[in-house]
Amino acid sequence: MAMSGGNDDGSPMMEINTTPLIDVMLVLLIMFIITIPVATHSVNIDLPSPNPPPQDVKIDSVKNKVVLTYDNKVLWNNQPVNNGQLVALLQQTMQMNPEPELQFQPESGASYDLSARALNIIKGSGVTKFGFVGNEAYSEFGKAADAPDATP
């Protein structure tokens, strides 16, 4: 003799049992994961190695300045360097004790892209003594340091 609690008026149940639905979906998911082919191909890329700094580029033991010019050149203590040389110079400064200060000074016409790439290289090198030089020249938005004053 079965006993039931509550009112059972013989009407059909109005709720759906989701357990079998979830089981079927999990089985289908596992089947799709198994049938996906594993990526077996690869592309070999020859990455450039950083160039050692040229002999005429000097590293100061107190402070060094990275200047970005309006014609997209990177200067290390007024000597032009490429990205690989900049990485090598930064690695050499990290070996010095105490670490020399690195000053960053983009010219007013330097591109933002070059500035972002140079700052990314500097950040990735792990330099701890870092500062921006010349920010006071741009204290007013949209006005270059050498621009004449517009007020009469």
C-alpha positions as CSV (number, residue, x, y, z in Angstrom):
1,M,0.0,0.0,0.0
2,A,1.6,3.3,-1.1
3,M,1.2,6.3,1.0
4,S,1.4,9.8,-0.4
5,G,1.4,13.1,1.5
6,G,-0.4,16.1,0.2
7,N,-3.2,16.5,-2.3
8,D,-3.0,14.2,-5.2
9,D,-5.9,14.9,-7.4
10,G,-4.7,12.7,-10.3
11,S,-3.5,15.6,-12.5
12,P,-0.3,15.2,-14.5
13,M,3.0,16.6,-13.1
14,M,3.8,20.0,-14.6
15,E,7.6,20.0,-13.9
16,I,10.2,18.6,-16.2
17,N,12.9,16.3,-15.0
18,T,16.2,18.0,-16.2
19,T,18.6,15.3,-15.0
20,P,18.4,13.1,-18.2
21,L,18.7,16.3,-20.3
22,I,21.9,17.3,-18.6
23,D,23.3,13.8,-18.9
24,V,22.6,13.7,-22.6
25,M,24.2,17.2,-23.1
26,L,27.3,16.1,-21.2
27,V,27.7,13.0,-23.3
28,L,27.4,15.1,-26.5
29,L,29.9,17.6,-25.2
30,I,32.4,14.8,-24.4
31,M,31.9,13.3,-27.9
32,F,32.5,16.6,-29.6
33,I,35.7,17.2,-27.5
34,I,37.0,13.8,-28.4
35,T,36.3,14.3,-32.2
36,I,38.1,17.7,-32.4
37,P,41.5,17.1,-34.1
38,V,44.6,18.1,-32.1
39,A,46.6,20.9,-33.7
40,T,49.7,19.2,-34.9
41,H,51.1,21.9,-37.2
42,S,53.3,24.7,-36.1
43,V,55.0,27.6,-37.7
44,N,58.7,28.2,-37.0
45,I,59.7,31.8,-36.8
46,D,63.2,33.0,-36.6
47,L,63.1,35.8,-34.1
48,P,65.9,38.4,-34.2
49,S,68.3,38.4,-31.3
50,P,69.2,41.7,-29.6
51,N,72.3,43.4,-31.1
52,P,75.1,44.3,-28.8
53,P,75.4,48.0,-28.4
54,P,77.8,49.7,-30.7
55,Q,81.1,50.7,-29.2
56,D,80.5,54.4,-29.5
57,V,77.4,54.2,-27.3
58,K,78.4,54.9,-23.7
59,I,76.6,54.0,-20.5
60,D,76.8,56.6,-17.8
61,S,77.0,55.2,-14.3
62,V,74.8,58.0,-12.8
63,K,72.1,58.8,-15.4
64,N,71.2,57.9,-18.9
65,K,68.7,59.6,-21.2
66,V,66.4,58.0,-23.8
67,V,65.1,60.7,-26.2
68,L,62.4,60.0,-28.9
69,T,62.7,62.3,-31.8
70,Y,60.0,63.7,-34.1
71,D,61.4,61.5,-37.0
72,N,60.9,58.3,-35.0
73,K,64.5,57.8,-33.8
74,V,65.5,56.5,-30.4
75,L,68.5,58.2,-28.9
76,W,70.5,56.9,-26.0
77,N,72.6,59.7,-24.5
78,N,72.3,61.5,-27.9
79,Q,73.4,58.4,-29.9
80,P,70.9,56.7,-32.2
81,V,70.0,53.1,-31.2
82,N,67.5,50.5,-32.5
83,N,65.2,48.5,-30.3
84,G,67.7,45.6,-29.9
85,Q,70.4,47.9,-28.9
86,L,68.1,49.6,-26.4
87,V,67.3,46.2,-24.8
88,A,71.0,45.4,-24.6
89,L,71.9,48.8,-23.1
90,L,69.1,48.4,-20.5
91,Q,70.3,45.0,-19.5
92,Q,73.8,46.4,-19.0
93,T,72.5,49.1,-16.8
94,M,70.6,46.6,-14.7
95,Q,74.0,44.8,-14.0
96,M,75.5,48.0,-12.6
97,N,75.6,48.7,-8.9
98,P,74.1,51.1,-8.1
99,E,71.6,51.2,-10.9
100,P,71.9,54.4,-12.9
101,E,68.8,56.6,-13.3
102,L,67.0,56.4,-16.7
103,Q,65.4,59.5,-18.0
104,F,62.8,59.4,-20.7
105,Q,62.2,62.5,-22.8
106,P,60.0,62.3,-26.0
107,E,60.2,65.4,-28.2
108,S,56.9,67.2,-28.9
109,G,56.6,65.7,-32.4
110,A,57.4,62.1,-31.4
111,S,54.7,59.6,-32.2
112,Y,52.7,58.0,-29.5
113,D,53.3,54.5,-31.0
114,L,57.1,54.9,-30.7
115,S,56.6,56.2,-27.1
116,A,54.4,53.2,-26.2
117,R,56.9,50.7,-27.8
118,A,59.9,52.4,-26.0
119,L,58.1,52.4,-22.7
120,N,57.1,48.8,-23.1
121,I,60.8,47.9,-23.7
122,I,61.8,49.9,-20.7
123,K,59.1,48.3,-18.5
124,G,60.0,44.8,-19.7
125,S,63.7,45.4,-18.8
126,G,62.9,45.8,-15.1
127,V,64.4,49.2,-14.7
128,T,63.6,50.6,-11.2
129,K,65.1,54.1,-11.4
130,F,63.0,55.8,-14.1
131,G,61.7,59.3,-14.7
132,F,60.0,61.5,-17.3
133,V,61.9,64.6,-18.2
134,G,60.3,67.8,-19.7
135,N,56.7,67.3,-18.6
136,E,56.5,70.8,-17.3
137,A,56.7,72.0,-20.9
138,Y,53.3,70.5,-21.6
139,S,51.5,71.8,-18.5
140,E,48.7,73.2,-20.7
141,F,46.9,70.7,-22.9
142,G,47.4,71.3,-26.6
143,K,50.2,73.9,-26.2
144,A,53.7,73.1,-27.1
145,A,56.6,74.5,-25.1
146,D,57.7,76.8,-27.9
147,A,54.3,78.0,-29.1
148,P,53.5,81.7,-28.7
149,D,50.9,82.7,-26.2
150,A,47.5,83.3,-27.8
151,T,46.3,85.9,-25.3
152,P,47.1,89.6,-26.3
